Amino acid sequence: MDLTNLGWCPQFCSQFDTFRAEGFLPARIGCEYQHIYTIFSDAGILSARVSGRFRHRADDRSDFPVVGDWVAVELSSLRDQATIHATLPRRTSVCRKVAPAT
């Protein structure tokens, strides 16, 4: 899969250098359902979950990957699965206000 078709650009490439040195691959979040993600990567379309360390370091829900985020993943020995270790900084975001309680 060609990541440039998904928005991968030189800016992301330079941000990813430290993760690449650790052996991770870049991927883009395509879908999330109950902390199970569908990601797009050079290895294809994979199912992924965040690592235990990622989960432990997250302060709140906004720290977890969302659709459109670029992430650093490690491929699993199991076919079509990966582990998300980090999220690249977001260039843009859409934030919703919490609806008032009635």
C-alpha positions as CSV (number, residue, x, y, z in Angstrom):
1,M,0.0,0.0,0.0
2,D,1.4,3.4,-0.9
3,L,1.2,5.7,2.1
4,T,1.6,8.8,0.1
5,N,-2.0,8.2,-1.2
6,L,-3.1,8.4,2.4
7,G,-1.3,11.7,3.1
8,W,2.2,10.6,4.1
9,C,4.6,13.5,3.4
10,P,8.2,14.6,4.1
11,Q,7.1,16.3,7.4
12,F,5.7,13.0,8.8
13,C,8.8,11.1,7.5
14,S,11.2,13.4,9.5
15,Q,9.0,13.0,12.6
16,F,9.1,9.3,12.2
17,D,12.9,8.9,12.1
18,T,13.3,8.0,15.8
19,F,10.5,5.4,15.5
20,R,12.0,3.9,12.4
21,A,15.3,3.5,14.3
22,E,13.4,1.4,16.8
23,G,12.1,-0.8,14.1
24,F,8.6,0.5,13.9
25,L,6.5,1.0,10.7
26,P,4.3,4.0,10.0
27,A,0.6,3.4,9.6
28,R,-2.6,5.4,9.5
29,I,-5.7,4.8,11.6
30,G,-8.7,4.0,9.3
31,C,-11.2,2.8,11.9
32,E,-11.6,2.4,15.7
33,Y,-14.1,0.3,17.6
34,Q,-13.7,-0.3,21.3
35,H,-9.9,0.2,21.2
36,I,-9.5,-2.2,18.3
37,Y,-8.1,-0.3,15.2
38,T,-8.0,-0.9,11.5
39,I,-4.7,0.5,10.2
40,F,-3.3,1.1,6.7
41,S,0.4,0.4,6.4
42,D,3.0,-0.7,3.9
43,A,2.3,-4.3,5.1
44,G,-1.4,-3.9,4.1
45,I,-4.6,-3.4,6.1
46,L,-4.1,-4.7,9.6
47,S,-5.9,-5.0,12.9
48,A,-4.1,-3.3,15.8
49,R,-4.3,-2.5,19.5
50,V,-2.3,-0.1,21.6
51,S,0.6,-1.5,23.6
52,G,0.3,-1.9,27.4
53,R,2.9,0.9,27.8
54,F,0.9,3.2,25.5
55,R,-2.3,2.5,27.5
56,H,-0.5,3.1,30.8
57,R,1.0,6.4,29.7
58,A,-2.3,7.8,28.4
59,D,-3.8,10.4,30.7
60,D,-7.3,10.3,29.1
61,R,-9.2,9.3,26.0
62,S,-7.8,12.2,23.9
63,D,-4.3,10.6,24.1
64,F,-5.5,7.5,22.2
65,P,-5.3,7.3,18.4
66,V,-8.3,8.4,16.4
67,V,-9.2,8.0,12.8
68,G,-6.7,9.8,10.6
69,D,-3.8,9.7,13.0
70,W,-0.4,8.5,12.0
71,V,1.0,5.9,14.3
72,A,4.2,3.9,14.9
73,V,3.4,0.1,14.8
74,E,5.2,-3.2,15.3
75,L,4.0,-6.1,13.3
76,S,2.9,-9.1,15.2
77,S,4.0,-12.7,14.5
78,L,0.2,-13.3,14.1
79,R,-1.0,-12.6,10.6
80,D,-2.7,-9.3,9.9
81,Q,-2.1,-7.9,13.4
82,A,0.0,-5.1,14.8
83,T,0.7,-3.2,18.0
84,I,0.5,0.6,18.2
85,H,3.4,2.1,20.2
86,A,3.1,5.8,19.5
87,T,1.1,8.5,17.8
88,L,2.7,11.2,15.7
89,P,1.8,14.8,16.6
90,R,-1.5,15.8,15.0
91,R,-1.4,18.7,12.5
92,T,-5.2,19.4,12.9
93,S,-8.0,18.1,15.2
94,V,-11.7,18.4,15.5
95,C,-12.9,18.7,19.1
96,R,-16.5,18.4,20.2
97,K,-18.1,20.0,23.2
98,V,-19.7,17.7,25.7
99,A,-23.5,17.9,25.5
100,P,-25.1,19.3,28.6
101,A,-26.7,16.9,30.9
102,T,-30.5,17.0,30.9
